[in-house]
C-alpha cells in the first residue's frame, strides 16, 4: 500500500467506493497513508455544480466540504480497512467549520483540496459491525481553512434490517401530505433551480416542511429507504439561508454565509412521513474584534455579529435530528487581502449529543 504523501488529482476513485451512482458526483481522487489510522485524502471540487454551487462572492459551498468528508470516510472504510462493499452505512452525526473562508475562493480551474484525516474506531465488532469516526482538517494549497468530522456505523444486511425494525417501532407514522408539494422559490433559500428547493411553509412562522424531491438526481443519487443525512443537512442549510436573508429587501442588511454546522441524528427519517423543521434558537452572537468575517476579513466593534441558529427535525412526535449552525456576515471588500488566518474562530457548537442506536443516514 502506498506510503508517499503525494496525492493524485488526475481522476476520481471508483464510484462504488464512495457510494455514488453517478460518476459526476464523485469528488475524492486519491488517498495515501501517513501513519496508523492517519491519512491524506485528495479531492477535486468543481468550479460549479448544479446543487453545491459557489455563492454570490465566488466561495465554495460548505456542503461540498460535508459531502467530501462523507466520501472520504466511506472510501477509507473500503479501501484501507476492508469493510465489505455490501455493508450499509448509517450516519450518527456530522459537523464542519470553515475557519478561513477566503481560502475557498473559486478561480479559473477546479479546486484541489486535501483532507488530513484521522480514523477512530467507536464500535468495532467485525465482521458484522464497524463503527468509526473520521476527523479531518481541510487545506487548499497548504492553507488550512476548515475542520470537520463524521461518525457512522457500517453493518451487514441482517443487522441493518434489525435496526430498521427498531426504528419503525419508535412511534406511529403520520400520513404523508396529499397533493404535490408547494416548495419555496429557489432564490430565498439560496438555490438556483426550482428542483433544488426542499422547503415548504409550515403551520406556524417558526415551522417549515422538508419536501425534498425523491427523484432529485443529487440528493437521492441512488435508491434509499430513509432520509439521508445530506438531505437533512440541505434542509437545515436552506432554512438558515431563509432566516438570515431578507428576500423582500436584499440590501436592507448584511449578507450571511454558513461557516459552521453540527447535525445529530437521533432516529430514522422515513420517506413517507411528513418532516417538520422547527426553529428552536435564533441568536445574534456578540461581535468580537478579532473574529474574521465570512470572507476572511477582520471583524471589529462595528462589524455585524454572527447569527447562531438551532433547528429540530420532527416526524410525528419523534425528534429525528437536530442542527446547530453559525452564519457569519460577508464583507466582500476584505475578501482577497487576507493571508491564511491563524486565528481559528470557535463555532460555539462544541456541545454535542452522544447519539442513540437509531440513527438517520
Secondary structure by P-SEA (a helix, b strand, c coil): ccccccccccccccccccccccccccccccccccccccbbbbbbbccccccccccccccccaaaaaaaaaaaaaaaacccccccccbbbbbccccccccccccccccccbbbbbbbbbbbbcccccccbbbbbbbbbbbcccccccccbbbbbbbcaaaaaaaaaaaaacccccccccccccccccccccccccccccccccccccbbbbccccccccccccccccccaaaaaaaaaaaaaaaaccccccccbbbbbbcbbbbbbcbbbbccbbbbbbbccccccccccccccccccccccccbbbbbbbbbbbccccccccccbbbbbbbcccccccccccccccccccccccccccccc
